[in-house]
Amino acid sequence: MAKNWLISQEFIWRNAAAAVWTWVVNSSWLLVALFVWTFTPSNHIYAVYDYFLLLFSFRVWVLIFCISCLSSLFVKLHMQSSQVTFKLPTTRFQSLVAMFSFKRIFLTMCHGVLCGVITAFLAGISESKFSTVYIQCKNTPEYVCLNESCYILILFGSVVGAANFISRSNKHLYCLNFPIVQQARFLSIKCNFQQMLIQSYKTCAKFLQYFLIFYYLIGYLTREFVADLLRAGPCDGHIVSTLNIMGVISLAWTLWVSGTILLLLHNVSWHLFNIYATKMFPFRMDSVFPEDKPKILTSNLTSDQPPLVQHLAFQYLSSVASSSSIKRKQIYVISHDTGSANQPKWNLILDECLARLRKLTTSIKDHKQIALRMEQNKVKTKSSKSSSSSQSSSGQSPAPDSSQFMSVSAFNHRPKSCDTLDGVNMSCFDVSSLNTTNAGNPLNSPNLNGSMLTVPTPKLWTKQIRKRAALHSSVSSPIYISAKNIQSYSLTRILPVSQVPYKTLNSQIQALLQRGSAAIKKFPLVSFLFNEIPSHSMANLYSEHNIYRWAIRSLSSLSAYSLHEDDYGVVQRRLHEVINCLLDLLVTLDKHGKVLPICTSDTTNLMLRQQQSIKNEARSAMYRITDTFSTQLESIPVDAEFRRKLRSFVEHQE
């Protein structure tokens, strides 16, 4: 995140508060989870007795305090991994770069190490086979061996932490979720704790089955490496073995409980961090002090602010536009100073909101045109390949494309007046019947004398033309001459190299580079990595859907309440711009916002939810305006293409 006064001042305290409340909440439910931790298949009869014995132990309270403090460090990791808006990579190469970036690898290691340390503290709560790292070897009692049970528990904790971070990052679950209604901390945890618990043990069960399989296959390699690193003897036997089914069941239960506790600690910390990060901030509407100008609401709506500041500003604007009449009157008021810096806040808010919505509308239209053009190109290439294959199988040569050549039936062959030309071998053609009014036509060259076009030609071509002219002097056959060849001849043969324009050389170099890149992209591996994914680029159009929804709601609420609260008429002056923009967005979403058939399920569901939320917000905004002004909207200048749409909203037919 970029440095901003809100981030550098306000969010320091918010993150500190999230860490403190994470410690409070986790230490509370850890006392209850302690009973599940002491319950094992071997001591299920004495579980209650063992639980109360642990509660009276000072060591247990110290360890719970340390685990709660370590869980607060998740908040610091959330600060680095969280995103306000996420954009899907448009190519597979970008996905690989994002997957193996240094920041992602570093955060994965941090989550793994932190969860491994928490698991080590958790293993020391009760006296069991998981509480010590070293044990005496059975074969050689004078040496110590690595406790494989403790090693597996700590290793599983690290794997759960790293795998959970990778999984949530791939699903974009570290993106901040701005709630519709702000909830209190304890009430939100109380309502969502059961859901987080179910999600935690389901995710842990999925990780556990893969962990046991991989440890059974290659676990002995890591075990021997850690034993040599800690200078301990080799372990006696194998715990994860098909000959030790009861031991595997007891180990799996302990791993499942410890992994669920780790994931629940992580989920609670993220939930509290999201609450504090998305908490509404009361921006100032106006101030007489110049140093408070960056803290005014209209100054934080612009796109040059950090994404989190923009979201909080639009969130506060939507709230005050819907619920605060005092703040709305401050938006409608006109200052006594008529300077450009003191224009009504309504104009500033309207310009910023309309710019966002028009940008969304234009990007949807452009993307739809690009997608249709790509589909047409694919169809053309497939049809050309099929036609060429059919012609090659039948033994016929493909016919020349008439669109790439000019059928110059009016080109008379070399007349007698051109026989006197000396120097370079030239050919003259009659172009009086051609239209040369186009400035970009290559026929508009310095060698066009009257109705005759002088084109430099090779000697063999000139001899063939002379022979053909001698044989067919009465009837001239059409000659196909490519327009690109005429342009290249007129630029390179007639003009010296030193006189060729710089723009022409630059365009030729660019064309050469484009042909080279197009040829490279035809390789299967390169095209697989660098071809654009249309579904991802289309889903990225709605990445700022929260800002779009808040902007639509703010404009409609301010327009609706202006009928009774706007004493100066600043809203009615530009009400037609609001209506035109909303109707244009609705028509564009209905016409161009269709889902492509090549979209994948995940991106399609994500895009449909965001697109439908914007569409519903725009439709409700139009009804909010039409229900307020009703038939008075007939006198508002609306575009002709939107007049029928507006009438249907007034008559409640949409």
C-alpha positions as CSV (number, residue, x, y, z in Angstrom):
1,M,0.0,0.0,0.0
2,A,1.1,3.5,-0.8
3,K,1.8,5.9,2.0
4,N,-1.2,8.0,2.9
5,W,-2.2,10.0,5.9
6,L,-5.1,7.6,6.6
7,I,-2.9,4.5,6.3
8,S,0.0,6.0,8.3
9,Q,-2.1,7.3,11.1
10,E,-5.5,5.6,11.4
11,F,-4.6,2.0,10.3
12,I,-1.7,1.7,12.8
13,W,-4.3,1.9,15.6
14,R,-6.7,-0.3,13.7
15,N,-4.2,-3.1,13.3
16,A,-3.1,-2.8,16.9
17,A,-6.7,-3.1,18.0
18,A,-7.2,-6.1,15.7
19,A,-4.2,-7.9,17.2
20,V,-5.4,-7.2,20.8
21,W,-8.9,-8.5,20.1
22,T,-7.4,-11.5,18.3
23,W,-5.5,-12.4,21.5
24,V,-8.6,-11.9,23.6
25,V,-10.9,-14.1,21.4
26,N,-8.4,-16.8,20.8
27,S,-7.4,-17.2,24.5
28,S,-11.1,-17.5,25.3
29,W,-12.0,-20.4,23.0
30,L,-8.6,-22.1,23.5
31,L,-9.7,-23.0,27.1
32,V,-12.6,-24.9,25.6
33,A,-10.5,-26.5,22.9
34,L,-8.1,-27.7,25.6
35,F,-10.7,-30.4,26.5
36,V,-10.8,-31.7,22.9
37,W,-7.0,-31.7,22.8
38,T,-6.8,-33.9,25.9
39,F,-9.4,-36.3,24.6
40,T,-7.7,-39.2,22.7
41,P,-8.8,-42.7,21.9
42,S,-6.5,-44.1,24.5
43,N,-7.7,-42.0,27.5
44,H,-11.3,-41.2,26.6
45,I,-12.5,-42.5,30.0
46,Y,-10.3,-40.1,32.0
47,A,-10.7,-37.1,29.7
48,V,-12.7,-34.9,32.1
49,Y,-10.4,-35.7,35.0
50,D,-7.3,-34.8,32.9
51,Y,-8.9,-31.6,31.7
52,F,-9.5,-30.2,35.2
53,L,-6.0,-31.3,36.2
54,L,-4.6,-29.2,33.3
55,L,-6.7,-26.2,34.2
56,F,-5.0,-26.0,37.6
57,S,-1.5,-26.1,36.1
58,F,0.4,-22.9,35.8
59,R,2.4,-24.1,32.8
60,V,-0.8,-24.6,30.8
61,W,-1.9,-21.0,31.3
62,V,1.5,-19.8,30.3
63,L,1.4,-21.9,27.1
64,I,-2.1,-20.6,26.2
65,F,-1.0,-17.1,26.7
66,C,2.0,-17.7,24.4
67,I,-0.2,-19.4,21.7
68,S,-2.7,-16.4,21.8
69,C,0.2,-14.0,21.4
70,L,1.6,-15.9,18.5
71,S,-1.8,-16.0,16.9
72,S,-1.8,-12.2,17.0
73,L,1.1,-12.2,14.6
74,F,-1.3,-13.4,11.9
75,V,-2.6,-9.8,11.8
76,K,0.9,-8.6,10.8
77,L,0.9,-11.2,8.0
78,H,-2.6,-10.2,6.9
79,M,-1.4,-6.7,6.5
80,Q,1.2,-7.9,3.9
81,S,-1.0,-10.4,2.1
82,S,-4.4,-8.7,2.0
83,Q,-5.7,-7.0,-1.1
84,V,-8.5,-4.4,-1.5
85,T,-9.3,-5.5,-5.1
86,F,-7.8,-8.4,-7.0
87,K,-7.3,-8.8,-10.7
88,L,-6.9,-12.2,-12.3
89,P,-3.8,-12.8,-14.4
90,T,-4.7,-12.5,-18.1
91,T,-2.1,-15.0,-19.3
92,R,-0.7,-18.2,-17.9
93,F,2.8,-16.7,-17.9
94,Q,1.5,-14.0,-15.5
95,S,0.0,-16.7,-13.3
96,L,3.4,-18.4,-13.1
97,V,5.2,-15.2,-12.3
98,A,2.7,-14.4,-9.5
99,M,2.9,-17.9,-8.2
100,F,6.7,-17.9,-7.8
101,S,7.1,-14.3,-6.8
102,F,9.5,-13.5,-3.9
103,K,6.8,-12.0,-1.7
104,R,4.5,-15.0,-2.1
105,I,7.3,-17.5,-1.2
106,F,8.3,-15.4,1.8
107,L,4.8,-15.2,3.2
108,T,4.3,-18.9,2.6
109,M,7.4,-19.6,4.7
110,C,6.3,-17.2,7.4
111,H,2.9,-18.9,7.7
112,G,4.6,-22.3,7.8
113,V,7.1,-21.3,10.5
114,L,4.5,-19.6,12.6
115,C,2.1,-22.5,12.5
116,G,5.0,-24.9,13.3
117,V,5.9,-22.9,16.4
118,I,2.3,-22.7,17.6
119,T,2.1,-26.5,17.2
120,A,5.2,-27.0,19.2
121,F,3.7,-25.0,22.1
122,L,0.4,-26.9,21.7
123,A,2.2,-30.2,22.0
124,G,3.8,-29.2,25.3
125,I,0.4,-28.5,27.0
126,S,-0.1,-32.1,28.2
127,E,2.4,-34.9,29.0
128,S,2.2,-37.3,26.1
129,K,4.3,-38.9,23.3
130,F,4.1,-35.6,21.4
131,S,5.6,-33.3,24.1
132,T,9.3,-34.1,23.8
133,V,11.6,-33.9,20.8
134,Y,14.1,-36.5,22.0
135,I,13.5,-40.0,23.4
136,Q,15.9,-42.8,24.5
137,C,16.7,-45.3,21.8
138,K,15.4,-48.8,22.5
139,N,18.4,-50.6,20.9
140,T,21.0,-48.3,22.3
141,P,19.8,-46.7,25.6
142,E,22.9,-44.5,25.9
143,Y,21.9,-42.5,22.8
144,V,18.9,-40.3,22.2
145,C,16.8,-40.6,19.1
146,L,14.4,-38.2,17.4
147,N,10.8,-38.5,18.6
148,E,9.0,-39.2,15.4
149,S,5.6,-38.5,16.9
150,C,6.6,-34.9,17.9
151,Y,8.4,-34.5,14.6
152,I,5.3,-35.5,12.6
153,L,3.1,-33.1,14.6
154,I,5.3,-30.1,14.1
155,L,5.8,-30.9,10.4
156,F,2.1,-31.2,9.9
157,G,1.5,-27.9,11.6
158,S,4.0,-26.2,9.2
159,V,2.5,-27.9,6.2
160,V,-1.0,-26.8,7.2
161,G,0.1,-23.2,7.6
162,A,1.9,-23.0,4.2
163,A,-0.8,-25.0,2.3
164,N,-3.6,-22.9,3.8
165,F,-2.0,-19.7,2.7
166,I,-1.4,-21.0,-0.8
167,S,-5.0,-22.3,-1.1
168,R,-6.5,-19.1,0.2
169,S,-4.3,-17.0,-2.1
170,N,-5.3,-19.0,-5.1
171,K,-9.0,-18.5,-4.3
172,H,-8.4,-14.8,-3.6
173,L,-9.8,-15.1,0.0
174,Y,-7.3,-12.5,1.2
175,C,-9.3,-9.8,-0.5
176,L,-11.1,-7.5,1.9
177,N,-14.8,-8.0,2.1
178,F,-16.7,-4.8,2.7
179,P,-19.9,-5.6,4.6
180,I,-23.3,-3.9,3.9
181,V,-24.0,-3.5,7.6
182,Q,-21.2,-2.9,10.1
183,Q,-21.3,-5.4,12.9
184,A,-19.8,-5.4,16.4
185,R,-16.7,-7.5,17.1
186,F,-18.2,-10.1,19.5
187,L,-21.5,-10.3,17.7
188,S,-19.8,-11.0,14.4
189,I,-17.5,-13.6,15.9
190,K,-20.5,-15.2,17.6
191,C,-22.5,-15.4,14.4
192,N,-19.7,-16.7,12.3
193,F,-17.8,-19.0,14.7
194,Q,-19.7,-22.1,13.9
195,Q,-19.1,-21.6,10.1
196,M,-15.4,-21.0,10.7
197,L,-15.2,-24.1,12.8
198,I,-16.8,-26.3,10.2
199,Q,-14.7,-24.8,7.5
200,S,-11.5,-25.4,9.6
201,Y,-12.0,-29.1,10.3
202,K,-13.1,-29.8,6.7
203,T,-10.0,-28.1,5.3
204,C,-7.8,-29.9,7.8
205,A,-9.2,-33.3,6.9
206,K,-8.4,-32.6,3.3
207,F,-4.8,-31.6,4.2
208,L,-4.4,-34.6,6.5
209,Q,-5.2,-37.3,3.9
210,Y,-2.6,-36.0,1.5
211,F,0.0,-35.5,4.3
212,L,-0.3,-39.1,5.5
213,I,0.1,-40.4,1.9
214,F,3.1,-38.4,1.1
215,Y,4.7,-39.1,4.5
216,Y,4.2,-42.8,4.0
217,L,6.0,-42.6,0.7
218,I,8.8,-40.1,1.2
219,G,8.6,-39.2,4.9
220,Y,11.7,-41.2,5.9
221,L,13.9,-38.9,3.8
222,T,12.9,-35.8,5.7
223,R,13.0,-37.7,9.0
224,E,16.6,-38.9,8.5
225,F,17.7,-35.4,7.4
226,V,16.2,-33.7,10.5
227,A,17.7,-36.4,12.8
228,D,21.2,-35.8,11.3
229,L,20.6,-32.0,11.6
230,L,19.7,-32.3,15.3
231,R,22.5,-34.9,15.9
232,A,20.1,-37.5,17.1
233,G,20.1,-41.2,16.4
234,P,17.8,-42.9,13.9
235,C,14.2,-43.5,14.9
236,D,13.2,-47.0,16.0
237,G,10.6,-48.3,13.5
238,H,8.0,-46.5,11.6
239,I,4.8,-45.0,13.0
240,V,3.0,-44.5,9.7
241,S,2.8,-48.1,8.7
242,T,0.2,-50.5,7.6
243,L,1.2,-52.8,10.4
244,N,0.4,-50.2,13.0
245,I,-3.3,-49.3,12.3
246,M,-4.2,-48.3,15.9
247,G,-1.1,-46.1,16.1
248,V,-2.0,-44.4,12.8
249,I,-5.6,-43.8,14.0
250,S,-4.4,-42.2,17.2
251,L,-1.8,-40.1,15.3
252,A,-4.4,-39.0,12.7
253,W,-6.8,-37.8,15.5
254,T,-4.1,-35.7,17.1
255,L,-3.1,-34.2,13.8
256,W,-6.7,-33.5,12.9
257,V,-7.3,-31.6,16.2
258,S,-4.1,-29.7,16.0
259,G,-4.7,-28.7,12.4
260,T,-8.2,-27.6,13.1
261,I,-7.0,-25.4,16.0
262,L,-4.4,-23.8,13.8
263,L,-6.9,-23.0,11.0
264,L,-9.4,-21.7,13.5
265,L,-6.7,-19.3,15.0
266,H,-6.0,-18.1,11.5
267,N,-9.6,-17.6,10.5
268,V,-10.5,-15.7,13.7
269,S,-7.6,-13.4,13.2
270,W,-8.5,-12.7,9.5
271,H,-12.1,-12.1,10.5
272,L,-11.2,-9.5,13.1
273,F,-8.6,-7.9,10.7
274,N,-11.3,-7.6,8.0
275,I,-13.7,-5.9,10.4
276,Y,-11.2,-3.3,11.5
277,A,-9.8,-2.7,7.9
278,T,-13.3,-2.2,6.4
279,K,-14.6,-0.1,9.3
280,M,-16.2,3.1,8.1
281,F,-14.1,6.2,8.5
282,P,-15.9,9.6,9.1
283,F,-14.3,11.9,6.5
284,R,-14.7,15.7,6.8
285,M,-17.0,17.4,4.5
286,D,-15.3,20.8,4.7
287,S,-12.7,22.6,6.8
288,V,-11.4,26.2,7.1
289,F,-7.8,25.0,7.7
290,P,-5.6,24.4,4.7
291,E,-3.8,21.5,6.4
292,D,-7.1,19.6,6.6
293,K,-7.6,19.6,2.9
294,P,-6.2,16.0,2.4
295,K,-8.8,14.8,4.9
296,I,-11.8,16.1,3.1
297,L,-14.1,13.6,1.5
298,T,-13.9,15.0,-2.0
299,S,-10.1,14.9,-1.9
300,N,-10.1,11.1,-1.2
301,L,-12.5,10.1,-4.0
302,T,-10.0,10.6,-6.8
303,S,-8.2,7.7,-8.5
304,D,-4.7,8.8,-7.4
305,Q,-5.4,7.8,-3.8
306,P,-4.6,4.3,-2.6
307,P,-7.3,1.7,-3.3
308,L,-8.2,1.2,0.4
309,V,-8.7,5.0,0.9
310,Q,-10.9,5.2,-2.3
311,H,-13.1,2.4,-1.0
312,L,-13.5,3.9,2.4
313,A,-14.3,7.3,0.9
314,F,-17.0,5.9,-1.4
315,Q,-18.3,3.8,1.4
316,Y,-18.7,6.9,3.6
317,L,-20.3,8.9,0.8
318,S,-22.9,6.1,0.2
319,S,-23.7,6.0,3.9
320,V,-24.2,9.8,4.3
321,A,-26.1,10.1,1.0
322,S,-28.6,7.5,2.2
323,S,-29.0,8.3,5.9
324,S,-27.7,11.8,6.9
325,S,-29.7,14.8,5.9
326,I,-27.2,17.2,7.5
327,K,-24.4,15.9,5.4
328,R,-26.5,16.0,2.3
329,K,-27.3,19.7,2.8
330,Q,-23.5,20.3,3.0
331,I,-23.2,18.7,-0.4
332,Y,-26.0,20.8,-1.9
333,V,-24.8,24.1,-0.5
334,I,-23.2,26.8,-2.7
335,S,-20.3,28.8,-1.3
336,H,-20.3,32.6,-1.4
337,D,-16.9,32.5,-3.1
338,T,-17.6,31.8,-6.8
339,G,-14.0,30.6,-7.5
340,S,-13.3,27.3,-9.2
341,A,-11.8,25.9,-6.0
342,N,-15.0,26.5,-4.1
343,Q,-17.5,25.0,-6.5
344,P,-20.4,23.0,-5.0
345,K,-19.4,19.6,-3.6
346,W,-22.1,18.1,-5.7
347,N,-20.2,18.9,-8.9
348,L,-17.0,17.4,-7.5
349,I,-18.8,14.2,-6.4
350,L,-20.8,14.0,-9.6
351,D,-17.8,14.4,-11.9
352,E,-15.9,11.7,-10.0
353,C,-18.8,9.2,-9.9
354,L,-19.7,9.7,-13.6
355,A,-16.1,9.3,-14.6
356,R,-16.0,5.9,-12.9
357,L,-19.3,4.7,-14.4
358,R,-18.5,5.9,-17.9
359,K,-15.1,4.2,-17.7
360,L,-16.8,0.9,-16.8
361,T,-19.3,1.3,-19.6
362,T,-16.6,2.0,-22.2
363,S,-14.4,-0.8,-21.1
364,I,-17.3,-3.3,-21.3
365,K,-18.1,-2.2,-24.9
366,D,-14.4,-2.3,-26.0
367,H,-13.8,-5.7,-24.4
368,K,-16.9,-7.1,-26.2
369,Q,-15.7,-5.8,-29.6
370,I,-12.2,-7.3,-29.0
371,A,-13.7,-10.7,-28.0
372,L,-15.9,-10.8,-31.1
373,R,-13.0,-9.9,-33.3
374,M,-10.9,-12.7,-31.8
375,E,-13.7,-15.2,-32.4
376,Q,-14.1,-14.0,-36.0
377,N,-10.3,-14.4,-36.6
378,K,-10.4,-17.9,-35.1
379,V,-13.3,-18.9,-37.4
380,K,-11.5,-17.4,-40.4
381,T,-8.3,-19.3,-39.7
382,K,-10.2,-22.5,-39.3
383,S,-12.1,-22.0,-42.5
384,S,-8.9,-21.1,-44.4
385,K,-7.1,-24.2,-43.1
386,S,-10.0,-26.4,-44.0
387,S,-10.3,-25.0,-47.5
388,S,-6.5,-25.2,-48.1
389,S,-6.5,-28.8,-47.0
390,S,-9.4,-29.7,-49.2
391,Q,-7.7,-28.0,-52.2
392,S,-4.4,-29.8,-51.5
393,S,-6.2,-33.1,-51.3
394,S,-8.0,-32.5,-54.6
395,G,-4.7,-31.4,-56.3
396,Q,-5.9,-27.8,-57.1
397,S,-3.9,-24.7,-56.3
398,P,-5.7,-22.1,-54.2
399,A,-7.2,-19.2,-56.1
400,P,-5.7,-15.7,-55.6
401,D,-7.6,-13.5,-53.2
402,S,-9.1,-10.7,-55.1
403,S,-9.3,-8.5,-52.1
404,Q,-5.5,-8.3,-51.8
405,F,-5.0,-7.3,-55.4
406,M,-6.3,-4.6,-57.8
407,S,-7.7,-6.0,-61.0
408,V,-6.4,-3.3,-63.3
409,S,-8.2,-4.0,-66.5
410,A,-7.7,-0.3,-67.4
411,F,-3.9,-0.6,-67.1
412,N,-2.8,-0.3,-70.7
413,H,0.5,-1.8,-71.5
414,R,3.6,0.2,-72.3
415,P,2.6,2.8,-74.9
416,K,4.9,4.2,-77.6
417,S,5.3,7.4,-75.6
418,C,7.1,5.5,-72.9
419,D,9.6,3.9,-75.2
420,T,11.7,7.0,-75.0
421,L,12.3,6.6,-71.2
422,D,16.0,6.3,-70.4
423,G,17.8,5.2,-67.4
424,V,15.9,2.9,-65.0
425,N,13.7,0.2,-66.5
426,M,10.2,1.6,-66.2
427,S,6.6,0.6,-67.1
428,C,3.8,3.0,-67.7
429,F,0.1,2.2,-67.0
430,D,-3.0,4.2,-67.7
431,V,-4.7,5.0,-64.3
432,S,-7.1,7.6,-65.4
433,S,-10.1,5.4,-64.5
434,L,-8.8,4.9,-60.9
435,N,-9.9,7.0,-58.0
436,T,-6.8,8.8,-56.6
437,T,-8.5,11.2,-54.3
438,N,-7.5,9.2,-51.2
439,A,-4.5,10.8,-49.6
440,G,-3.2,7.5,-48.3
441,N,-3.3,5.8,-51.7
442,P,0.1,4.8,-53.0
443,L,-0.9,6.0,-56.4
444,N,-0.6,9.6,-55.1
445,S,3.2,9.6,-55.7
446,P,5.5,12.0,-57.5
447,N,5.7,9.6,-60.5
448,L,2.0,10.0,-61.3
449,N,2.1,12.2,-64.4
450,G,-1.4,13.0,-65.7
451,S,-3.2,9.8,-66.3
452,M,0.0,7.7,-66.6
453,L,1.6,5.8,-63.7
454,T,5.3,5.2,-64.0
455,V,6.3,2.0,-62.0
456,P,9.8,0.6,-61.9
457,T,9.7,-3.0,-63.0
458,P,12.3,-5.8,-63.3
459,K,13.6,-6.5,-66.8
460,L,12.0,-9.9,-67.1
461,W,8.6,-8.6,-66.2
462,T,9.0,-5.8,-68.8
463,K,10.0,-8.3,-71.5
464,Q,7.0,-10.4,-70.7
465,I,4.7,-7.4,-70.9
466,R,6.2,-6.3,-74.3
467,K,5.7,-9.8,-75.7
468,R,2.2,-10.0,-74.4
469,A,1.5,-6.5,-75.8
470,A,2.8,-7.6,-79.2
471,L,0.8,-10.7,-79.2
472,H,-2.4,-9.1,-77.9
473,S,-2.3,-5.6,-79.2
474,S,-6.0,-5.3,-79.6
475,V,-7.3,-6.7,-76.3
476,S,-5.4,-6.1,-73.1
477,S,-5.7,-8.8,-70.4
478,P,-6.0,-7.8,-66.7
479,I,-2.8,-7.8,-64.7
480,Y,-3.0,-8.4,-60.9
481,I,-0.7,-6.0,-59.1
482,S,-0.6,-5.9,-55.3
483,A,-1.1,-2.5,-53.8
484,K,1.6,-3.3,-51.3
485,N,4.1,-4.0,-54.1
486,I,3.3,-0.7,-55.8
487,Q,3.8,1.2,-52.5
488,S,7.2,-0.6,-51.8
489,Y,8.4,0.1,-55.3
490,S,7.4,3.8,-55.2
491,L,9.2,4.2,-51.9
492,T,12.4,2.2,-52.4
493,R,13.2,2.3,-56.1
494,I,12.3,5.9,-57.0
495,L,13.6,7.5,-53.9
496,P,17.2,7.0,-52.7
497,V,17.8,5.3,-49.4
498,S,18.9,8.6,-47.8
499,Q,15.6,10.2,-48.8
500,V,13.3,7.5,-47.5
501,P,11.1,9.1,-44.8
502,Y,11.9,8.3,-41.2
503,K,8.2,7.3,-40.4
504,T,8.3,4.8,-43.3
505,L,11.4,3.1,-41.9
506,N,9.9,3.1,-38.4
507,S,6.7,1.5,-39.7
508,Q,8.6,-1.1,-41.6
509,I,10.7,-2.0,-38.5
510,Q,7.5,-2.2,-36.4
511,A,5.8,-4.4,-39.1
512,L,8.9,-6.7,-39.1
513,L,8.8,-7.0,-35.3
514,Q,5.1,-7.7,-35.3
515,R,5.6,-10.4,-37.9
516,G,8.4,-11.9,-35.9
517,S,6.3,-11.9,-32.7
518,A,3.4,-13.4,-34.5
519,A,5.6,-16.2,-35.8
520,I,7.0,-16.9,-32.4
521,K,3.5,-17.0,-30.9
522,K,2.5,-19.7,-33.3
523,F,4.6,-22.2,-31.3
524,P,2.3,-24.3,-29.1
525,L,4.1,-23.7,-25.8
526,V,4.5,-20.0,-26.4
527,S,0.9,-19.6,-27.4
528,F,-0.2,-21.6,-24.4
529,L,1.7,-19.3,-22.0
530,F,1.1,-15.9,-23.6
531,N,-2.3,-16.1,-25.2
532,E,-4.8,-13.9,-23.3
533,I,-7.5,-15.6,-21.3
534,P,-10.8,-13.8,-22.2
535,S,-12.7,-14.8,-19.2
536,H,-10.0,-13.4,-16.8
537,S,-9.8,-10.1,-18.7
538,M,-13.6,-9.8,-18.7
539,A,-13.8,-10.6,-14.9
540,N,-11.2,-7.9,-14.3
541,L,-13.6,-5.2,-15.6
542,Y,-15.6,-5.6,-12.4
543,S,-12.7,-5.7,-9.9
544,E,-13.9,-2.4,-8.4
545,H,-17.5,-3.4,-8.2
546,N,-17.8,-2.0,-4.7
547,I,-16.9,1.5,-5.8
548,Y,-19.3,1.2,-8.8
549,R,-22.2,0.2,-6.5
550,W,-21.5,2.9,-4.0
551,A,-21.2,5.5,-6.7
552,I,-24.5,4.5,-8.2
553,R,-26.2,4.5,-4.8
554,S,-24.8,7.9,-3.9
555,L,-25.9,9.6,-7.1
556,S,-29.4,8.1,-6.9
557,S,-29.8,9.0,-3.2
558,L,-28.6,12.5,-3.6
559,S,-30.8,13.0,-6.7
560,A,-33.9,11.7,-5.0
561,Y,-33.5,13.7,-1.8
562,S,-32.7,16.8,-3.7
563,L,-36.4,17.3,-4.5
564,H,-37.0,18.5,-0.9
565,E,-33.5,19.4,0.4
566,D,-31.7,21.1,-2.5
567,D,-32.6,24.8,-2.0
568,Y,-30.2,26.0,-4.8
569,G,-31.2,23.5,-7.5
570,V,-27.6,22.3,-8.1
571,V,-28.8,18.7,-8.6
572,Q,-31.6,19.4,-11.1
573,R,-29.1,21.3,-13.3
574,R,-27.2,18.1,-14.1
575,L,-29.8,15.5,-13.4
576,H,-29.9,14.5,-17.1
577,E,-26.3,13.5,-16.9
578,V,-27.0,11.1,-14.1
579,I,-30.0,9.5,-15.9
580,N,-28.1,9.2,-19.2
581,C,-25.1,7.5,-17.5
582,L,-27.2,5.0,-15.5
583,L,-29.3,4.1,-18.6
584,D,-26.2,3.7,-20.7
585,L,-24.7,1.4,-18.1
586,L,-27.9,-0.7,-17.9
587,V,-28.2,-1.0,-21.6
588,T,-24.5,-1.9,-21.9
589,L,-24.8,-4.6,-19.3
590,D,-27.9,-6.1,-20.9
591,K,-26.4,-6.0,-24.4
592,H,-22.7,-6.5,-24.0
593,G,-22.3,-8.1,-20.6
594,K,-23.0,-11.6,-21.7
595,V,-20.9,-14.5,-20.5
596,L,-18.5,-15.9,-23.1
597,P,-18.9,-19.7,-23.8
598,I,-15.1,-20.2,-23.1
599,C,-15.4,-18.8,-19.5
600,T,-14.4,-21.3,-16.8
601,S,-16.8,-22.0,-13.9
602,D,-14.9,-20.1,-11.1
603,T,-14.3,-16.9,-13.1
604,T,-17.9,-17.1,-14.5
605,N,-19.5,-17.3,-11.1
606,L,-17.3,-14.5,-9.7
607,M,-18.0,-12.3,-12.7
608,L,-21.7,-13.0,-12.6
609,R,-22.0,-12.1,-9.0
610,Q,-20.2,-8.8,-9.4
611,Q,-22.0,-8.0,-12.6
612,Q,-25.4,-8.8,-11.2
613,S,-24.8,-6.7,-8.1
614,I,-23.9,-3.7,-10.3
615,K,-26.9,-4.3,-12.5
616,N,-29.3,-4.6,-9.6
617,E,-27.9,-1.4,-8.0
618,A,-28.3,0.5,-11.2
619,R,-31.9,-0.7,-11.7
620,S,-32.8,0.2,-8.1
621,A,-31.2,3.6,-8.5
622,M,-33.3,4.3,-11.6
623,Y,-36.5,3.4,-9.7
624,R,-35.4,5.6,-6.8
625,I,-35.1,8.6,-9.2
626,T,-38.2,7.9,-11.2
627,D,-40.4,7.3,-8.2
628,T,-39.3,10.7,-6.8
629,F,-39.7,12.8,-9.9
630,S,-42.3,10.7,-11.8
631,T,-43.7,12.5,-14.8
632,Q,-41.4,15.5,-14.3
633,L,-38.7,13.6,-16.1
634,E,-40.4,14.1,-19.4
635,S,-39.0,17.6,-19.6
636,I,-35.4,16.4,-18.9
637,P,-33.2,16.2,-22.0
638,V,-32.4,12.5,-22.3
639,D,-30.8,10.8,-25.3
640,A,-33.3,9.5,-27.9
641,E,-32.1,5.9,-27.5
642,F,-32.8,5.9,-23.8
643,R,-36.2,7.7,-23.9
644,R,-38.2,4.4,-24.2
645,K,-36.1,2.8,-21.4
646,L,-36.8,5.8,-19.1
647,R,-40.5,5.6,-19.8
648,S,-40.6,2.0,-18.9
649,F,-39.0,2.8,-15.5
650,V,-41.5,5.5,-14.9
651,E,-44.3,3.1,-15.7
652,H,-42.7,0.3,-13.6
653,Q,-42.3,-2.1,-16.5
654,E,-38.7,-3.0,-16.0
